[in-house]
């Protein structure tokens, strides 16, 4: 049994392949489609979140961040399981 690590980066696959070792560690790329930064506006359309985000920069930033790495993790794990079905076994 090994460890699972998600790396969010724009790195060429050949560079990642060099990180694999004889120990059995391997890098499995799982590309995710990019989301527009303002996708939260579509998802929250018709709610008070839009108005609140316009008034509070911190909330606006939080909504932007939620469409970034956390979203990638939620979408990334199912995508990784498709690539490597025994990933969590």
C-alpha positions in Angstrom: 0.0 0.0 0.0 1.3 3.4 -0.8 0.4 7.0 -0.4 -1.6 9.2 -2.7 -0.6 12.8 -3.4 -2.3 15.2 -5.7 0.0 17.8 -7.4 -1.6 20.7 -9.1 0.8 22.1 -11.5 1.6 22.9 -15.1 4.5 20.6 -15.5 5.5 18.7 -18.6 4.8 15.0 -18.4 8.5 14.1 -19.2 9.6 16.1 -16.1 7.0 14.2 -14.0 8.2 10.9 -15.5 11.7 11.6 -14.2 10.3 11.7 -10.6 9.3 8.1 -10.8 11.7 5.8 -9.1 12.6 2.1 -9.0 10.7 1.9 -5.7 7.5 1.7 -7.7 6.5 5.3 -7.3 4.7 6.5 -10.4 3.1 9.6 -11.6 -0.3 9.3 -13.1 -1.5 12.4 -15.0 -5.2 13.2 -14.6 -6.0 16.3 -16.7 -9.0 18.2 -15.6 -10.9 20.6 -17.8 -10.4 24.2 -16.8 -13.3 26.1 -15.4 -13.8 29.8 -16.0 -12.8 31.8 -12.9 -16.3 33.2 -12.6 -18.1 29.8 -12.8 -19.4 30.5 -9.3 -21.5 33.3 -10.7 -23.3 30.8 -12.9 -23.7 28.2 -10.1 -25.0 30.7 -7.7 -27.2 32.7 -10.1 -30.3 34.1 -8.5 -29.0 33.8 -4.9 -27.8 36.5 -2.5 -24.2 35.3 -2.9 -23.7 37.4 -6.0 -24.7 40.6 -4.3 -22.7 39.7 -1.1 -19.6 39.0 -3.1 -19.8 42.3 -4.9 -19.9 44.1 -1.5 -17.3 42.0 0.3 -13.9 41.4 -1.4 -13.0 38.6 1.0 -16.1 36.6 0.1 -15.4 37.3 -3.6 -11.9 35.9 -3.1 -13.2 32.8 -1.3 -15.6 32.0 -4.1 -12.8 32.3 -6.6 -10.6 30.0 -4.5 -13.4 27.4 -4.2 -13.4 27.1 -8.0 -9.6 26.4 -8.0 -7.7 23.6 -6.1 -10.5 22.4 -3.8 -12.7 22.0 -6.9 -9.9 20.1 -8.6 -9.6 17.8 -5.7 -13.3 16.9 -5.7 -13.2 16.4 -9.5 -9.7 14.9 -9.4 -10.2 11.9 -7.2 -13.0 10.4 -9.3 -10.9 11.1 -12.5 -7.9 9.4 -10.9 -10.0 6.4 -10.0 -10.9 6.0 -13.6 -7.2 6.0 -14.6 -6.1 3.7 -11.7 -9.2 1.7 -10.4 -7.2 0.1 -7.5 -5.9 3.5 -6.3 -7.7 3.4 -3.0 -7.4 -0.3 -2.3 
